[in-house]
Amino acid sequence: MSNRPALPIYLDYQATTPTDPRVVAAMLPYFTTIFGNPHSEHHAHGREAREAVEKARRQLAGLIGADEKEIVFTSGATESNNMAIAGVARFGREGRNHVVTCATEHKCVLETVKALAEEGFETTIAPVDRHGLVDLGRLADAVSDRTAIVSIMAANNEIGVVQPLAEIAAIVHAKGAYLHTDAAQAVGKIALDVDSMGIDLLSVSGHKFYGPKGVGALYVRRHPRVRLVPLLHGGGQERGLRSGTLATPLCVGLGEAAAIAGREMQAEGELLASLGLRLQSGLRRLVPDFWLNGDPARRVPGNLNLGFPGIDADRLMAEAPEMSLASGAACASSSLEPSYVLRALGLDEAAARASLRIGIGRFTTEAEVDFAVECLAAAVLRQRSVAPARARG
Ligand SMILES: *Cc1c(COP(=O)(O)O)cnc(C)c1O
């Protein structure tokens, strides 16, 4: 076996990423030295903190082609998604009372849409094809001049599939509705431009791209101006959209993560794609009969979702503690249900249970990939030797 990496190996970069040490370094002074309230603009302590927050706002805006005035800091993508979807729906522009999303969204989108249905809004959940791409024909049928907002994620957290946002925007805008995208898995991984992609609202999560946990942002378009009802009421910070004192160190960390991603994203993506191929070709030699969930081409680098016929992924994870892997989304993996995302692609229960998510990222090494190949293959073969393989179905 090649040089053995430190164990356990982290292969769950879609659940969260470590904070980049450069991000931590940028944040540190804002806990102790520059601690002022960024909303206290009448003294120097406050103004210094304010300047740091505004720099971070520009850094994040720059990464997605937005204007800094269009960025609202939040506690993470969960809050941003709630705020965008419920906020636009409840604003009730032109009496529009219909909300559309798709079946493979993150729980925080699906649960927000469900809560809106309970409030009396009409809701539609569009299906996806077997690769996880939203069915554009069904989406076009669903969107009408009663639709307030359509929420379709940029990249999926389980299968990495990248949705055709520009095409979706054309469908949505033809009916005068707004397009929101949960870009938690796309920001810092692939190029995003809110104008050329026709995005009206976009959710960001700091900890999915090497920023700190507990911070995120919502992009809200100003031309034409998207209006929404805030979730939090109070001092009217963030132009009245998100009351509460901003967490200066977390905002600074999010900004620094965005600046690093802007410089390094392309090269990093190429590196991750080649590590992903190395992992797949290594596995093919040892356990050739696995399949790839999601679209083979339209996916974010770093995400592999593989199915191993006859395997129970949860059992494999328990039997291979040398690797931190996932069998579904982090937030749903405590439930006994197989992944609803994989089921929405048409996988039956056994095939969904046989699937593993392997997430590699900035700090993954070749030695870790090679070790993971051997470790995964051994775990698959071990499980098959005790339980006879069932057919993939
Ligand atoms: C992680 C994630 C979220 C939730 O983000 P938090 O910042 O942890 O609230 C939402 N959507 C997707 C696609 C995610 O991957």
The ligand as an SDF file (V2000), in Angstrom:
LIG
                    3D

 15 15  0  0  0  0  0  0  0  0999 V2000
  -25.4690   23.0400    3.3490 C   0  0  0  0  0  0  0  0  0  0  0  0
  -26.5970   23.4180    2.4470 C   0  0  0  0  0  0  0  0  0  0  0  0
  -27.6250   24.2430    2.8910 C   0  0  0  0  0  0  0  0  0  0  0  0
  -27.6800   24.7600    4.3030 C   0  0  0  0  0  0  0  0  0  0  0  0
  -26.6570   25.6940    4.5200 O   0  0  0  0  0  0  0  0  0  0  0  0
  -26.3430   26.2030    6.0170 P   0  0  0  0  0  0  0  0  0  0  0  0
  -25.4210   27.3700    5.7560 O   0  0  0  0  0  0  0  0  0  0  0  0
  -25.6720   25.0700    6.6970 O   0  0  0  0  0  0  0  0  0  0  0  0
  -27.6230   26.6130    6.6320 O   0  0  0  0  0  0  0  0  0  0  0  0
  -28.6280   24.5530    2.0150 C   0  0  0  0  0  0  0  0  0  0  0  0
  -28.6220   24.0930    0.7600 N   0  0  0  0  0  0  0  0  0  0  0  0
  -27.6520   23.3010    0.2840 C   0  0  0  0  0  0  0  0  0  0  0  0
  -27.6970   22.8410   -1.1290 C   0  0  0  0  0  0  0  0  0  0  0  0
  -26.6050   22.9380    1.1150 C   0  0  0  0  0  0  0  0  0  0  0  0
  -25.6450   22.1370    0.6470 O   0  0  0  0  0  0  0  0  0  0  0  0
  1  2  1  0
  2  3  1  0
  2 14  2  0
  3  4  1  0
  3 10  2  0
  4  5  1  0
  5  6  1  0
  6  7  2  0
  6  8  1  0
  6  9  1  0
 10 11  1  0
 11 12  2  0
 12 13  1  0
 12 14  1  0
 14 15  1  0
M  END
$$$$
